[in-house]
């Protein structure tokens, strides 16, 4: 196919047909969609709507460019239905030289890769409305054209393919409408059956849902972090998704605040991944196992007639089935250990106390103040929960009327700007639950350290819990802190 190079000024020069807007006339404005999706007609308008805007007549066969979005394929050819319409100055009307080019061929040329690239180069600036197609740049674009006969062959082939695609899409839309109607009828019957009687209701929407069991490989990189459904997707069996997502945000927020306010160490944000991701893996895995149990074929469904009869035999069968199903689902329904029993075991910003890790239980939760665990609830004499003391800063709980001088720890915290509040707790129940005389709780309510006396170097303790010590060095430092406590 031999081609000849022409400038757009030769092939399809810009032709403007100014329209004088009259007060008593109705005008039909057009627009051009991006991605080669054609022309649309705006609502009819009068001179009051058009105002002092410059408008131009559109004629069938015009090659139209939307100067604001030409860079993303806002190109079209006016048809007979556009006769008598108008367009604003944003729509360039080019008229092809019939001896050289066909408007439909140029349309297909400019929405394909090569032509689109030329429009993008002719539309300098940033994204969106800042990328405007210049008329001079458009006129200077060079296109290589075959003969009119060959152009027509290409147009016939591409227009035919486009009509086939449009036909298939129309069939697909009809099938989707039929499917929606079928599903609507089926769901209405299912809802009525579940309720047990007819009643008036409207189904507003039906959306497909795909169960996923995923945890992101990383929770953050550089200055970007993810949380909630962006970090993990889980089966709804157990209801762990929202709690896990909220826990993500609670863990991340105080660390972000620490870095922004200047007291958080350079390794603090790294611990978001190392602390929180294992919790998500645990919760997502448990939810998946719950689903397996729920769908287990070992539990046979009873005869449906059992639920429609009131005989003593049917009642006994219902009770027997209910007992079996309840026993099977007990682990899912009673899962407080998943919600409250998470532990940031091995975290570089938690100082271990040498006690063994508790068992990871699902259906039970044993409150503990072991470092890495959620600080347990106790009612205080003034009616508040001890949990109400946490959330705004680090809190050092001092039990059993301990008279130890905390100035060394306070000075170490003040030196780096770490917010620290020292609170005396005169409550035997709390003291017995938290076990040690001194317990340091993080802003997210997790225990960071506990002992009966301060370590020899309070600054080292502060540096560990604020993430100023590298993970490897933090392990050594935590061991040193633990050793000096025991000494």
C-alpha positions in Angstrom: 0.0 0.0 0.0 1.8 3.2 -1.3 1.3 6.2 0.9 1.8 9.9 0.5 2.6 12.3 3.4 0.4 15.3 3.9 0.0 17.9 6.6 -3.4 18.2 8.2 -3.6 21.7 6.8 -3.6 20.1 3.3 -5.7 17.1 4.2 -8.4 18.5 6.5 -8.0 22.2 7.1 -9.9 23.9 10.0 -13.2 25.5 8.9 -15.0 27.7 11.3 -18.7 28.7 10.7 -19.6 31.3 13.4 -23.2 31.3 14.5 -25.0 34.5 15.6 -27.1 33.4 18.5 -30.7 34.8 18.3 -32.8 35.4 21.4 -35.9 33.4 20.2 -34.1 30.4 18.8 -33.5 26.9 20.3 -30.0 25.5 19.7 -28.7 21.9 19.9 -25.1 21.7 21.2 -22.9 18.7 20.8 -20.0 17.2 22.6 -17.3 14.7 21.7 -16.5 11.7 24.0 -13.0 10.5 24.7 -11.6 7.2 23.4 -13.3 7.5 20.0 -16.8 6.9 21.6 -18.6 9.4 19.3 -20.7 12.5 19.6 -23.4 13.2 22.1 -26.2 15.8 22.0 -26.6 18.2 25.0 -30.1 19.3 26.1 -31.5 22.0 23.8 -30.6 25.5 24.9 -31.5 29.1 24.3 -29.4 32.3 24.1 -29.8 32.7 27.9 -27.9 29.4 28.4 -25.4 30.0 25.7 -24.7 33.5 26.8 -21.7 35.2 25.2 -20.0 31.9 24.3 -18.7 31.6 20.8 -20.4 28.8 18.9 -19.9 27.4 15.5 -22.1 25.4 13.0 -21.5 21.6 12.6 -22.1 19.9 9.3 -22.3 16.2 8.4 -18.9 14.9 7.4 -16.9 17.3 9.7 -13.9 15.8 11.4 -14.3 17.0 15.0 -11.6 17.3 17.7 -12.3 18.1 21.3 -9.3 20.4 22.0 -9.4 19.6 25.8 -9.4 15.8 25.5 -8.0 15.1 22.0 -5.0 13.7 23.7 -7.1 10.8 24.9 -9.0 10.2 21.6 -11.8 12.7 21.7 -12.2 12.6 17.9 -15.4 12.0 15.9 -17.1 12.4 12.5 -20.4 14.3 12.3 -23.3 12.4 10.8 -26.5 13.5 9.3 -28.0 13.7 12.8 -25.6 16.5 13.5 -26.9 18.7 10.7 -28.0 22.0 12.2 -26.2 21.5 15.5 -23.6 23.8 17.1 -20.4 23.4 19.0 -18.4 25.7 21.3 -14.9 26.9 20.5 -13.6 23.7 22.2 -14.6 21.6 19.1 -12.5 22.1 16.1 -14.3 21.4 12.8 -12.0 20.1 10.0 -13.3 19.5 6.5 -11.4 16.9 4.5 -10.2 17.4 0.9 -12.2 14.7 -0.9 -9.5 14.2 -3.4 -7.0 13.2 -0.7 -8.7 11.9 2.4 -11.8 10.4 3.9 -13.0 11.7 7.2 -13.7 8.2 8.5 -10.2 7.1 7.6 -8.7 10.1 9.6 -11.0 9.2 12.5 -9.7 5.7 12.6 -6.1 7.0 12.2 -6.3 9.4 15.1 -7.8 6.9 17.6 -5.1 4.4 16.9 -1.7 4.4 18.5 0.3 6.4 16.0 -2.3 9.1 15.4 -3.1 9.3 19.1 0.6 9.8 19.9 0.7 12.7 17.4 -2.4 14.3 19.1 -0.7 13.9 22.5 2.5 15.6 21.3 0.3 18.5 19.8 -1.4 18.8 23.2 1.2 20.1 25.6 0.7 20.7 29.3 -0.4 18.7 32.3 -3.2 16.2 32.6 -6.9 16.9 31.9 -8.0 20.4 31.0 -4.5 21.7 31.0 -3.6 19.6 27.9 -5.1 21.7 25.1 -4.8 20.8 21.4 -3.3 23.8 19.6 -4.8 24.7 16.1 -1.4 25.4 14.6 0.0 22.1 16.0 -3.0 20.2 14.6 -2.5 21.7 11.2 1.2 20.7 11.3 0.6 17.1 12.0 1.8 14.9 9.1 -0.3 11.9 8.1 0.6 9.3 5.5 -2.4 8.4 3.3 -3.0 5.7 0.7 -5.3 6.2 -2.2 -9.0 7.1 -1.7 -9.9 3.5 -2.8 -7.6 1.9 -0.3 -8.8 4.3 2.4 -12.4 3.2 1.7 -11.5 -0.4 2.0 -9.9 0.2 5.4 -12.9 2.2 6.5 -15.4 -0.4 5.4 -13.4 -3.1 7.2 -13.1 -1.2 10.5 -16.7 0.2 10.4 -18.0 -3.3 9.8 -16.0 -4.6 12.8 -17.3 -1.8 14.9 -20.9 -2.6 14.0 -20.3 -6.2 14.9 -18.9 -5.2 18.2 -21.8 -2.9 18.9 -24.2 -5.7 18.0 -22.5 -8.1 20.4 -22.6 -5.5 23.1 -26.3 -5.0 22.5 -26.9 -8.7 22.8 -24.8 -8.8 26.0 -26.9 -6.0 27.5 -30.1 -7.8 26.7 -28.8 -11.0 28.2 -27.7 -9.1 31.3 -31.2 -7.5 31.6 -32.7 -11.0 31.3 -30.3 -12.4 33.9 -31.1 -9.6 36.3 -34.8 -10.2 35.9 -34.3 -13.9 36.5 -32.2 -13.3 39.6 -34.6 -10.7 40.9 -37.4 -13.2 40.7 -35.3 -16.0 42.3 -34.1 -13.7 45.1 -37.6 -12.4 45.8 -38.8 -16.0 46.3 -35.8 -16.7 48.5 -36.4 -13.6 50.7 -40.1 -14.4 51.1 -39.3 -18.0 52.0 -36.7 -16.9 54.6 -39.1 -14.4 56.2 -42.0 -16.9 56.1 -44.7 -14.8 54.5 -45.4 -12.4 51.6 -44.6 -8.7 52.2 -43.8 -5.6 50.2 -40.2 -4.9 49.5 -37.9 -3.6 46.7 -34.6 -5.0 45.6 -32.4 -2.0 44.9 -29.4 -3.7 43.6 -27.8 -7.1 43.2 -24.0 -7.2 43.1 -21.7 -10.1 42.5 -19.3 -11.0 45.3 -16.2 -13.1 45.2 -14.7 -14.5 48.3 -11.0 -13.8 48.6 -8.4 -14.8 51.2 -5.4 -12.6 50.7 -2.8 -10.7 52.8 -0.5 -8.2 51.1 3.2 -9.0 50.9 4.1 -5.7 52.4 2.1 -3.1 54.5 4.3 -0.2 53.5 7.1 1.0 51.4 8.8 4.4 51.7 6.2 6.9 52.7 3.2 4.9 51.5 1.2 2.5 53.7 -1.9 0.4 53.3 -4.5 -0.7 55.8 -7.9 -2.4 55.9 -9.2 -4.1 52.8 -6.1 -2.8 50.9 -3.9 -4.9 53.1 -6.1 -8.0 53.6 -9.2 -9.6 52.2 -11.0 -12.4 54.2 -14.0 -14.6 54.2 -16.8 -13.0 56.2 -17.0 -16.2 58.3 -16.1 -15.0 61.8 -16.5 -11.3 61.2 -12.8 -10.5 61.5 -12.4 -8.1 58.6 -13.5 -4.8 60.2 -11.7 -5.5 63.5 -8.5 -6.4 61.7 -8.7 -3.2 59.6 -9.4 -1.0 62.6 -6.4 -2.6 64.4 -4.3 -1.7 61.4 -5.2 1.9 61.7 -4.7 2.0 65.5 -1.3 0.5 65.1 -0.2 2.8 62.3 -1.7 6.1 63.5 0.4 6.5 66.6 3.6 5.6 64.8 2.8 8.2 62.1 2.2 10.7 64.8 5.5 9.9 66.4 7.4 10.4 63.2 5.6 13.6 62.4 6.0 15.0 65.9 9.7 14.1 65.9 9.9 11.7 68.8 9.4 8.5 66.7 12.6 6.8 65.8 13.7 6.0 62.2 12.7 2.3 62.6 9.2 2.9 64.2 7.2 2.8 61.0 8.9 -0.4 59.9 7.3 -2.2 62.9 3.8 -1.6 61.4 4.4 -4.4 59.0 6.3 -6.7 61.4 3.6 -6.3 64.1 0.4 -6.1 62.2 0.8 -8.4 59.1 1.2 -11.6 61.2 -2.1 -10.7 63.0 -3.8 -10.4 59.6 -2.4 -13.7 58.4 -3.7 -15.3 61.6 -7.2 -13.8 61.3 -7.6 -14.4 57.5 -6.5 -18.0 58.0 -9.0 -18.6 60.8 -11.8 -17.1 58.7 -10.9 -19.5 55.9 -11.0 -22.4 58.2 -14.4 -21.3 59.5 -15.7 -21.4 56.0 -14.4 -24.9 55.5 -16.2 -26.0 58.6 -19.4 -24.3 57.6 -19.4 -26.1 54.2 -18.2 -29.4 55.6 -20.0 -32.3 53.9 -19.8 -34.3 57.1 -22.8 -32.5 58.4 -25.8 -33.8 56.4 -28.7 -31.5 55.9 -32.0 -32.8 57.2 -35.1 -33.4 55.1 -36.6 -30.0 54.3 -40.0 -31.3 55.5 -38.6 -31.2 59.1 -38.9 -27.4 59.1 -42.5 -27.4 57.8 -44.0 -29.8 60.3 -45.1 -29.5 63.9 -45.0 -33.1 64.9 -43.0 -34.3 68.0 -40.7 -36.2 65.5 -40.1 -33.0 63.5 -39.4 -31.0 66.6 -36.9 -33.6 67.8 -35.2 -33.6 64.4 -34.9 -29.9 64.4 -33.3 -29.8 67.9 -30.9 -32.6 66.9 -29.8 -30.8 63.8 -29.5 -27.5 65.6 -27.3 -29.1 68.3 -25.0 -30.6 65.6 -24.8 -27.3 63.7 -24.2 -25.3 66.8 -21.3 -27.6 67.8 -19.8 -27.4 64.4 -20.0 -23.6 64.3 -19.1 -22.9 67.9 -15.5 -22.0 67.1 -16.7 -19.3 64.7 -19.4 -17.9 66.9 -17.3 -17.8 70.0 -14.1 -16.2 68.9 -13.2 -13.6 71.5 -9.6 -14.9 71.5 -9.2 -13.8 67.9 -10.4 -10.3 68.6 -8.6 -9.6 71.9 -5.8 -12.3 72.2 -3.5 -11.0 69.5 0.2 -10.6 70.6 3.0 -8.7 68.9 5.4 -11.4 69.7 9.0 -10.6 68.8 8.4 -7.0 68.0 11.5 -4.9 68.1 9.7 -2.1 70.0 8.5 -4.4 72.7 10.8 -5.5 75.6 10.0 -9.1 76.6 9.9 -10.1 80.3 11.0 -13.6 79.9 7.6 -15.2 80.5 6.4 -17.9 78.0 4.0 -16.9 75.3 0.4 -17.7 76.1 -1.5 -20.2 73.9 -3.2 -18.7 70.9 -6.8 -19.5 71.8 -9.8 -18.8 69.6 -12.8 -19.2 71.8 -11.4 -17.9 75.0 -9.4 -14.9 76.1 -7.2 -14.7 79.2 -6.4 -11.1 80.1 -2.6 -10.6 80.5 -0.2 -7.7 80.7 2.6 -9.7 79.2 4.6 -7.4 76.9 3.2 -7.4 73.3 -0.3 -8.1 74.6 -3.3 -5.9 74.7 -3.4 -4.1 78.1 -6.3 -5.8 79.9 -9.4 -4.0 81.2 -10.1 -3.4 84.9 -12.7 -1.1 86.4 -11.1 1.6 88.5 -12.6 3.0 91.7 -13.8 6.2 89.9 -15.9 4.1 87.5 -13.6 4.4 84.5 -12.0 1.5 82.8 -8.2 1.4 83.0 -8.3 1.4 79.2 -9.6 5.0 79.3 -6.1 6.0 80.4 -4.6 5.0 77.1 -4.6 6.5 73.6 -3.0 9.9 73.9 0.5 9.1 75.0 2.7 6.4 76.5 1.5 5.6 80.0 3.6 4.2 82.9 1.2 2.5 85.3 2.7 2.4 88.8 1.0 -0.2 91.1 1.1 -1.1 94.8 1.9 2.4 95.9 5.4 2.0 94.6 7.5 4.9 95.7 10.2 4.4 93.1 11.7 7.6 91.6 10.5 7.8 88.0 12.5 11.0 87.2 15.1 9.0 85.2 12.4 7.6 82.9 10.6 11.0 82.7 13.9 12.7 81.8 14.7 10.2 79.1 11.3 10.6 77.5 11.5 14.4 77.8 14.9 14.4 76.1 13.4 13.1 72.9 10.0 14.7 73.2 8.2 11.3 73.8 4.8 12.0 75.4 4.7 10.1 78.7 2.2 10.1 81.6 3.0 8.4 84.9 -0.2 7.3 86.7 -0.5 5.6 90.1 -3.0 2.8 90.3 -4.2 1.9 93.8 -6.3 -1.1 93.0 -5.6 -4.6 94.1 -7.4 -6.3 91.3 -5.5 -4.3 88.7 -2.2 -4.9 90.5 -2.8 -8.7 90.5 -3.8 -8.7 86.8 -0.9 -6.6 85.6 1.5 -8.5 88.0 4.4 -6.1 88.0 4.8 -2.8 89.8 5.7 -0.9 86.7 3.9 -1.4 83.3 4.6 0.8 80.3 1.6 1.0 77.8 1.9 2.4 74.3 -0.6 4.8 72.8 -2.4 1.9 71.0 -3.0 0.2 74.3 -0.4 -2.5 73.9 2.0 -3.3 76.7 5.6 -2.3 75.7 7.4 -3.3 78.9 6.8 -4.3 82.5 9.0 -5.0 85.5 9.2 -4.3 89.2 11.9 -1.7 88.8 13.4 0.6 86.1 16.3 -0.7 84.1 19.8 0.7 84.7 19.6 2.8 81.5 16.1 4.3 81.2 17.2 6.0 77.9 17.8 2.6 76.3 14.2 1.6 77.2 12.8 4.7 75.8 14.8 4.3 72.6 13.5 0.8 72.1 9.8 1.5 72.5 10.0 4.6 70.2 11.7 2.7 67.4 15.1 4.5 67.6 17.0 1.2 67.7 17.5 -1.1 64.6 15.6 -4.4 64.9 18.8 -6.4 65.4 20.3 -4.0 67.9 16.9 -3.8 69.5 17.0 -7.5 70.4 20.3 -7.0 72.1 19.1 -3.8 73.8 16.0 -5.5 75.0 18.0 -8.4 76.4 20.2 -5.8 78.2 17.2 -4.1 79.6 15.8 -7.4 80.8 19.1 -8.4 82.4 19.5 -5.1 84.3 16.0 -5.5 85.6 16.6 -9.0 86.9 19.9 -7.8 88.5 
